[in-house]
Amino acid sequence: MRSILTILIICTCVLGLFGQSVPRLTRIADDLYDNHRYLEAIEFYQKISKLDKKDYRAIYRLGNCYLKALEYEDAQATFSSLGSIEDADNDYRAQALYNYGSVLMTNSRFKEADSLFAFIISISEDQNLIELARKLKEGCLLALRQQKDRGFEIDRMDEVNSKYHDFGATINPSNGQLVFATTRNLGGVQYQGSQYGGVLPDLTTYEYNKGKWRQHSAQRFNTLNTEWFEGSGSFTMDGKAFYFSSCEGQGGSDCTILVSYLEDDRWTEPEPLNDYVNEAGSENKQPSISATGDTLFFSSDRSGGYGGSDIWMSLRGLEGESWGPAINMGSVINSTENDITPYYSSAFGSLIFASNGHIGYGGYDLYAASGESFYEPELFNLGHPFNSSLDDTYLNISDTLGFLASNREDSKIVDLYSFDVNDEQLFLSLLISGESRIDSRVISKFKDVQTLDLFAFRVEDYQGYDLFEPEKRTKPKPSIILKQEQEAALSKQVSDESKSEVVLTSGHSAGPERSLYAPSLIGSTRNSIDYEHLYFDIESSSLEAASRKALDQLVLQIKEVDISSIEVLAYTDIDGPSDYNQGLSESRGKSVKAYLISKGLSADRIMVRARGEGPLSSRQSWYSKMFSRRAEIIVNAPNPIQLNTARPYAVRYEQTVSQIATLLNLKSDELTEWNYFKTDTIEAGSIIRVGAELGLMPNIRYFLEEKDLRNSFFVYKVKEGDSISSIAEQFDTVEELLMEVNDLSNEVDKGDEIFVYKVD
């Protein structure tokens, strides 16, 4: 009897301890996880999963911690075990299998990953996860197509690489010196980066001497390097000017693009480029100057992009560094994720960049965009050996040598690689020609599918100043490496500060920080909503009725929530001189701001960003120009918010309100709720707004939406002898689709304008 009582007492104590300890451990683990301290969170999730083997959430998060800390074997085992549990309460099974597949891709096990993604598609009920699995499945097939030997070789630069990060290599054309960024200690004052004893990156130089690259001491960029982060750069053709990025300052100053000039064998004090390039409140980095010196390409996370960081370009003005308004490179090049490290090949007329948002092998891949227009180019994955299943970035060609940076050798360290280029134009044409052109062409069917941050490989203990995409995190100020003679002068300055907690970011205020390779898409603290686009008449900055209605409804909604700011991004079409268009876009933005102020909003919270000519403006149809004459309204808030928005449509033909309502399967008063209609007749080219109650998707024969111009459709003018059948055959589409889209019941006539959707 006594032994039974003892057992009962022990069981009661254990159960009581279990009941108390699991919630407590979960709170600690979740706090570490939410603050991106994954290495520390591992220990707690391990304990939780041992105490409660059915705590699938803890097991799933444990796998995430392993994955984000690059512990791939442990991640694979954890996700595999969770994916094999068919318990009805295991809501994490499909997601665990997805992550398991992503780990298989890091090991180049593409066939297994392809099969696994197919299985996920068959079992999951989560449409978003299904689309993600389809996207990675397409990446597996791409990798399998490109694994053949194509005769290209790249070499790891062992005599240059260190046990720290080395990236962003280029050659100064004037003296042949190799310049790149490194996290090794170069001497002087540098903040520590906390990873493997490395410090924040600085620029260094090597020269080729007696068949080897050797460190060069004559030009150590003493005037360029700071104690903060200096990133990759680009030289002009004469080697006399150097454009580079610097993320410096305490308390959240932005990453900035600067220029320095070589005078008497010394680099001048760097100067920041103007506000068109270095837009306030955004990260601007990784500049690449064209061979002609008149175009600057760079990456930026400024508003008005497609997601994460985008590639932008700016054109040089008539005097010095008078750079014009930044132009987004369009929705083919830029994805919903991050598009970074641009290099423009003037010899081949192609933009090469890295992205983790297009179909690829995994992580960041290198792509080439080639064609007559940046907005409608063909996109090619550069393939093996330039891309691997990890991160491949910073491709640059300097005369007869090409460079790239990759962590393929050691997933936690970024190294430099080189390859021979006898002739840049010939090299790139061979890279994406013939069979390679077919195998490497990327036709994304997943344009709006965002990759989970779980598939963006990273080094989580690299605190701040990430090589690719920094994000905000509050953390202690890093320690400083000082030369002995500098200690006395700086000891007073840093003695107290180094012990206190301050915000150290690469260009933003406090908040959670992304890790080394990509932004976190889950739990982001940037709460921005792209509200609606407002459209303007030709050469006008006056607000149309639909625009006033949209702003009135916005004001009513935001009076009920806490917002931090409203950004107005204003554009024009391409007609008229650039200077005039820049001023017109500014006037349009100001008219929106003035209207919001008249409705009671504070002027201090409204920022106008005049963008000049919009990315759709190069197309010559009336509707593409109309959609270019717009203002985008972005609402930023400290906390997640929801706003009711309408979808604006351009009316192609004059119709009455009742006719429009019938075509949309709506009631007339439902349309009136979202619009100010002065008359019952709606003229061709007018904008109408339609709410969430839309009954039918509008037929583009009658209505056009701005996003339609970004899709794979175009307008075709019917020629003599054309028929529906011959047009369908000519453009690889189907007759039924042509007839449905254009609402056709019989054959077309010469001169008719019809919409053609191409079938991938």
N, C-alpha and C positions, 0 to 999 in steps of 0.2 A: 504494500500500500504506500509506504514511504517513498519507494523508488518511482512509482507512478506519479505521486504528487510532485516529486523533484522534477521529473520530465515535464509536467504541465507548467511548473513555474518557469523552467528554462525556455520552453516554447513561447510562453506569454511574454517573457522579457525580450526574446529574439524578435517576436512579431511587433512588440512595441518599439524596439530599436529600429526595425525595418521600416515601420510606418513613419517614424520621425526622420530617419536618415535619408531615405530616397527623395522626398520633396526638398529637403535641405541641400542635398548634393545636386539635385536638378537645378535649383536656383543658382548655385555657384557655377555649375557647368554652363548654364545658359547665359549667365552674365559674361563669362569669359568668351563664349562663342560669339555673342552679339558684339563684343568689342574686338573681334578678330584675333583673339589670343588663343589660337587653335592648339598650339603645342601644349599649353597649360590645361586646356579643356579636355584633352585626351584622357588624362589620368582619372578625372571625375566621371566621364562617360563610361570608362572601363569599369569603374566600381559600380555604377548604376546598372549596367547591363549584366554584371555578375549577380547583383542582388535580385534583379527582376528580369528574367530572361524573356519576358513578354513585353518589356518596355521597348517597342520597336522604334519609337521616336528617338530614344537615347542611342540605340544601335545605329540608326540611320545617321544621326549627327556625329557619332564616333567615326563612321566611314567618311563623312565629309571632312572632319578634322584631319584624318590621315591623308585624304586626297589633297587638301589645301596645304598641307605641310610637305607634300611631295613624297610621302611614305606610301608608294604605290602598291607594294606587296601587301601591306596591312589593309590598305583601302580595298584592294581586290578581294581579299579573304572576307572582309566584313560585309561588303556589298553582295558578294556571292552567297554568303550564309543567309543574309536577310532576304535575298531574292528567291531562295529556295523554299522559304516558309510560306505555305499556302493557307495559313490561318486566316479566317474571315475577317479578323480584326487587324490584319497587317495591311494598313493603308499605304505602306511605304515600299511594297514589293516592286511595282513597276518602276518607280523612281530609282530604287536601289539597282535594278537591272540596267537602267539607263546609265547610271554612273559607272557600273561595272563595265559596260561597253565602252565608255570613254577611257577607262583605264586600259582596256585592251588596245585601243587605238594608240595610246602613248607607247605601247610596246610593239607597234606596227603589226598587230595581229588583226588585220583588217577583215579577213574572211570570217573569223569568229565573231567579230564585232558586228559585221553586216548581218549575220544570221540572228544575233541577239536582238538587234534593233527591229528586225522583221518580226520576231516573237513579241516584242513589246507592243508593236503596232497592232498585233492580233489580240492582245489581252487587255490593253489599257482602255479605260473609258474617258480618260482625260485628253481632250482634243488638242490642247496645247502640247502635252507630252508626246502625243502621236506625231505632231508636226515637227517637234524637235528630233524625234527618233528618225523621221524620214529625212531630215536635213543631214544628220550625221551618217545615215545609211548612204546617202548620195556622196558624202565625203569619202566613205570607205570605197565605193565603186570608183571614184576619181583616183584615189591612191593606187588601187589595183591596176587601173589602166596605165598609170604613169611609172610603174615600178621597173619597166624595162630599161636597159642601158642605152642611153641616147648619145654617148660619146662625150659627155660633159663631166668635168671633174672639179671638185673644190678641195682645198687643202687647209687643215687647221694650222694657224700661224703660231707654232709652238715657241719660236724665238721671241715672239711679241707678247703672247698671252701670259697671264699670271694666274695665281690661285684666287684672284678676285675677278670682278666683272670688267670686261673690256669690250667696247662696242662703238659703233658709229664711225668707222674708219674712212678717211679720205686722204688724198694726196694734194699738197700744195703745188700747183703747176709751175710756179716760179723757181722752186728749188728742189722739188722731188721729195720733200719730207712727208712722212706719214704722220697724220694727226688723228687722234682718237680720244675717247673719254675712258677713264679707268677709275675704279674704286680703290686702287692701291694707294699707299701713302707716298706722295711725291715731295714731302717736306713742306714747311710753312704751316699755316693755320688751316686746318680742315676739321669740320665736324665729323664725328664718327657715325657710320651708318648702321652699326650694330651687327652686321652679318659677317661672321668669320673674321672679326677684327678689322674689316674694311671700313674705309671712310667714304664720305659722299664724293661723287665723281668730280674729277678735274680733267682738264685737257693736257695731253702729253704729246711729245714728238719723237719720232724715230727717223733715222736715215739709213739708206742702203749703202753699205760699205763692205767691200771685199766679199761679196756674195751673201751677206747677212744683214738683217735689220738690226740696228744697234740704237740704243737710246741716245737722243741728241740733247745736249744741255744748253746750246746757245740760245734757243728760242723756247723757253719753258712756259710761255704765256703768263708771265708773272703779273702782267697788268690785266689779264682776262680772268684768271682763276681767282675765286674767292673761297671763303671758308664754307660756302654752301655748295649748290649743285650746278656744275657746268656740263651741258650736254653736247650732243653732236653738232657739227657745223658743216658749212659749205663755202668753198672759195670761188671767187670770180675767175674767169679764164686767165687773167694775168697774174693771179695769186696775190694781188695787192689789197684785196678786201676779203674779210672773213665774217660770215654770218653764223651766229650760234645762239643757243638758248641758255638762259641762266635762271634758276629758281632760287632766288635769294631773299633774305629779309626775315625778320622775326615778327610773328603775329599774322601771317597769312598773306603776304604779298604775292602777286601773280607770277607765273613763269613767263618770261619775257624774251623776245628775240632782239638781239643786239648786233651791231656791226662794229668791227675794228679794222683799222687800216695799217698796212705795213709801211713804216717810214724809217729810213736809216737802219734797217734790219731790226726794228723794234715795233711791237704792236701798240697802237695808240689806245688810250683809255676808251673802252667800249661805250657806244651810245645806243640807247633803245630806239627802235624804229617807231614811227608815228602810231597814233591811236587806231588807225584803220587796220594795222597789223596786230598791235598789242591792245586788243580791246579789253577794257577794264572788266574785272570780275571773271576772266576766263584764262585758261591755260593755253599759251601760245608757244610752240616749240618745234624742234626738228626742221629747221629751214633748209630749203634746197634752192639755190639760185640757178636760173637757166644759163646756158652757154652764152647767150646774147646779153645777159645781165639785166633784161627788162622785165622778167617775171620771177616772182618769189613764190614757191610752194611751201606750205607748212601745215602742221596739224594743230587743231584747236577744238576745244569743247564748248565754244561759244554758242549762244542761242541761235536758232535758225538752221541747225544741222539736222541730221537724220537719226542721231543717237550716239552717245559716247563721244569720242573724238572723231572729227571729220577731216578730210583733206580740203584745204582752201588755197586760193592763189590771189596774189595782188600784183597789179601792173605798176611799173615805175613811172612817175610823172616826169616832167620836163627838167626838173632841177634836183640834183643830188639824190637824197633818200626820200623824195616826196612820193611815197607809195599810195596808190589809190585804194578805194574800198575793197575789202576782201570779198571774194566770189567763191561760193561753195561749188565744189567740183561735180555736184549732181548725184542722182540716186543710183546710177550704175556703179560708179566708183565708190561712193560712200554707202555704208550699210547701217543697220540698226545697232551695230556694236561699235568697235573701234577700228578706225582706219588711220594708219600712222606712218611715220618714216618715209615720206615721199622722196623720189628721185626722178627728175625729168631727163630723159635721154633726148637731147636735141638732135643727135645723129639719126635716131630711129623714129623720132616723133611719138614717143610713148611715155606714159607715166607709170612708173613702177612704185609699188607701195606694199606695206604689210597690213593684214587685216585678220581679225578673228571673227568676222561677221559673214564672210562669204564661204561658199562650200570649199572645204579643204581637208587636210590630213588631220587637223587638230591643233589647238593653240593658235598662234599666229602663222600664217602662210604668206608667201610673196606672190604678188599678182602684177600683171602688165595690162594696162588699158590702152588699146590702140585703135585708131579710127579717125575719121574726118572731124569728129566733134567729141569734146570731153563729155557731153551729156548723153551721147548715144554711141559710145565706143563698144568694141568687142572686148570682153574680159577673159584673161587667160591665167590659170594657175601655173606658175613657173615649173612646178613638178620636181621630180628627183633629178639631181641631188641637191637642188637649191632649197627645197622644202623637206621637212622631216615631220614626225608626229609630235614634236614639241614646238618651240617658238623660234621662228626664223624672221629676222627683221633687218633694217638698215642696209639694204642693198645699195651699192654705190659703185659707179665705174669711173676710174680715173686713168685716162689714156689707155694703157695696155694691161691694166690690172683692175679686177673687180673685187669688191669686198662685201661681206655680209656678217651679221652677228647671229649666233644661235646658242642655245643651251642643250643641244642634242647630245653632246658628249657627257656632260654632267648636268642633270636637270636643274641643279641649284646654281650653276655658274654660267654666265654668258661669255662666250669666247668669240674671237675674230677668226674668220675664214677668208681665204682669197682664191681667185680663179683667174686664169689667163684670158685676155681679150685682145686678139690680134687686130680686129677691126670691129668697133662697137656696133655699127649698123649691120654688118654681116652676122656678128655674134647673136644679136637679138632677133634678127630675121630667121636664123636657123633654129633659135630656141622656140619660136612659136610659128613654125611653118610646116607644111606637109602633114605627115601623120601626127606629129606633135601638136600641130594646131588643132586637129580634131580631138585628140585625147585630152588636151589641156583647157579647151574652151569651157568657160563657166556660164551656164544659162540657169540662173537661180530661179527655182520655183518656190522659194521660201523667203521672198524679199522682206516680208514683215515678221519673220520668225526670229525671236531673240534667243541666242544661246544662253543657257543657264550659266551662272558664274562658276558652277562646279566644273565646267569643262574648260575653264580658262586657267591654265596652269600657273602656279605662282609660288613664291617663297614668302611665307607669311611672317617670318621673323626678320625680314628686311624692313625695318621700321622707317617709313617715310621716304620721300624723294625717290620714288620708284623709277626704274629705268624707262619704263614704257608709259604707264598711265597712273600717275599719283592720284591719291584721293585724300580726303581730310581725315585726320585722327588726332585726338588730343593725347599727347605723350610727353614724358620728361624731355627737357632740352638735352640734346646729345652732348657727350663730353667732347673736349677739344684737344687736338694734338698740337702742341706749341713747341717752337724752337726755344731753346733755353734762354736766349737773350730777349725773347718776347714775353716771358712769363711775368716779369715784374711789371711791365707796362700794362698788361691785360688782366693781372690777377684780381685787381679791385673790380674790374668790369664783370668778370665771370664768376667770382667766388660765390656770390649769393644766388645769381641767376641760374647757375648750373644745377643747383639743388632744388630749385622751384619748378613747378609744373607750368609750362607755357604751351601755346599752340604752335606747332612746327609743321607747316604744310608747304606744298609746292604750289602755292597760289590761291589758297582759299582759307576761310575762317574755320572755326572748330567744327568737328563732326567726325563720323567714322571714316576710316581710311581704306582705300583699296590697297591690295598687295601688289606684288611686283609686276604681274603681267596683264591684268585686265580689271575693269571696273566690276564692282558687285552690283548685280541687277536685282538682288533680293534684299530688302530692308534698306534701300538707299535713303539718305536723308534729304536729298534734293527733291522737293515736291513741286514739280512744275507741270502745268497743264497748258497745252497748246489749244487755246480756247476756240477761236474761229478766225478765218481769213476774211478780210474786208476788201472789196474790189472797187476800183476807181475808173472814171471815164477818161478818155484820151486827154492828156495834158492837164488833168484836173486834180485838185487836192480836196475837192468838196466831197463830203460824205453822202453816199447814196442812201435811199430809204432803208434798204435791207441792212446796211451797215449801222445806221442809227438804231434800228430795232435790236440788232445784236448787242450793241454797247449798252442800251437801256436794260436789257435782260441781264447782262453781265453785272452792271452796277447793283441791281436788285439782289443778286445772289451773293456778291462778295461783301455786302453790308452785314451779312449774317455770319461771316467767317473771318478768321485772322489771316491776312495776307501780308507778305513782306514787300513785294514790288510787282509792277506790271511792266513788261517789256513790249515795245512796239517796234517790230522789224518792218521797215518800209522799203518797197521796191518800185521800179518802173519797167516798161518794156524797152526794147533796144532802139526804138526810133528816137532820133535826135542826138545831139552831142553828149558825150559822157558827163561833162561838167554840168550841163543843163539837167540831165537826168539825176545826177547826184543831188542837186538842189531841189528838184521836184520830189524825190523820195523823202527828203527831209521835210518839205512842206506837208506831205501826206501824213508823215508821222506826227508832226506838230498839230495837224487838224484833229487827229484821233485823240491826242493828249488834251487839247483844248476842250473837246467835247466831254471827256471824262471829268475834267476839272469842273466844267459847268454843271455836272451832275453831283458834285460834292466830294470827289476824290481828291486826295492831297497830291499836289504837284511833285512833291519830293519823292513820291513812291512810283512815279511814272517815268520810265527811261525810253527815249526815242533813239533807235539805231537805224540810221539811213544807210541802206545797202546799195543804192543805185540800181543798175540793171540786173534784173532777176535771172535765175538759171534757166527759166523756160522761154526767155525773151528772144533767143536766137531762132526760134521757129516762127515762120512767117504767116501762119493763119491768124485770123482775127481772134479766135478763142484762146490761143496760146499767149498772144499779146495781152489779152484782157486778164487772163489769170496771172500774168506777170505784174500787172498794175495792181498791187495788193499791199495790204498791211497785215502782218501776223501778230496776234495778240497772245502773249505768253504770261500766265499768272503764276507767280512764285509764292510759296507759303512755307512757314516753318513746320507745319504738320500736314499730313495727307489731307487733301480736300477733294470734293467731287463737284463738278459743275455741269448743269444741263446745257448741252450745246446742240445747235442745228447743223445740218449739212447744206452748204450752199450749192446751188445748181445754176448753170447758165441756160437760159431758154433759147433754143436754136431758131424757132419760128414764132411769129406773132400768134398768140393764143389768148383766150379768155381765162379768167381764174377758174371757172367751172370746168373748162376743157382740161386745164392742167391738173385739177383735182381728180378728174376722171382717169386721166392717163396714169396717175400715181395711186389710184384706188383709195383716194381720201375724200373727205367731205370738205366743202369750200371753207367752212369756218375753222377747220383744222389747219388749213393753209394760212388763213387770216391771223391766227393766233401767233404765228412766227414772222409775220410780214406787215409792213405798212403799204397797203395798196391804195394809191390815189384814184385809180380808175379800174374798171373791170377788164381792160385790155392790157395785156403784158407784151411789151415790144420785144422783138428779137434782140438777143444780147443782154437782156435784163437778168439780174440775179434774184432767185427766189431761195428762201430758207425753208427746209423741211425738217421736222422734228423726228423723235424716235418712233413715232407712230406710223412711219412710212409704210404704206401697204404693199407697194411693188418697187423693185429696183428699177429706176428710170431707164428707159431705152435711150441709148446715146444718139439715136436718130433725132430725138426731141430735146434731150437734156444732156448737159456735159458737167462733170465734176472735175476739179483741178487734178485730182489723183489719176483721172483717166489718161492724162497726158504723160504720166510716168509709166504707164503700162505698155505692153507690147502691141499697140495699135497705132495706125496712122491713117491719114486721109488719102484716098486715091481718086483721081479724076478719070472718069471712064473715057477710053479712046475709041476711035472708029474700029468696029469689028470685035470689040470686047463683049463677052457674055459673062454671066455669073459663074458658069463652069470654068471658063478660061481664066478668070481672075482668081478663083479659088485654087486652080492648079498652079498659076504663076506664083502665088504667095504662100503655097503650102498650107492652106486652110481648107475648110469644108464649106460646101455650098449652103447647107442648112444654117450654119453659123452666120454667113454673110447675109442671108435673107432675114434671119431673126434680128440681128443687130441693126440692120437698116430698114426693117419693117417693109420688106419687098414682097410683092405677090407675083411679079412677073419680071421679065428681063430688064436690064438697065439700058439707058440711052447715052449716046455720046455727050460728054460734058457734065453728066451727073457726078456729084461728089459723094462718095460712099466711104464708110469706115471699114477697115480691114483689120481683123484680129488674126495674128499669126499663132499657130498651134505649135507649142514646143514639142 
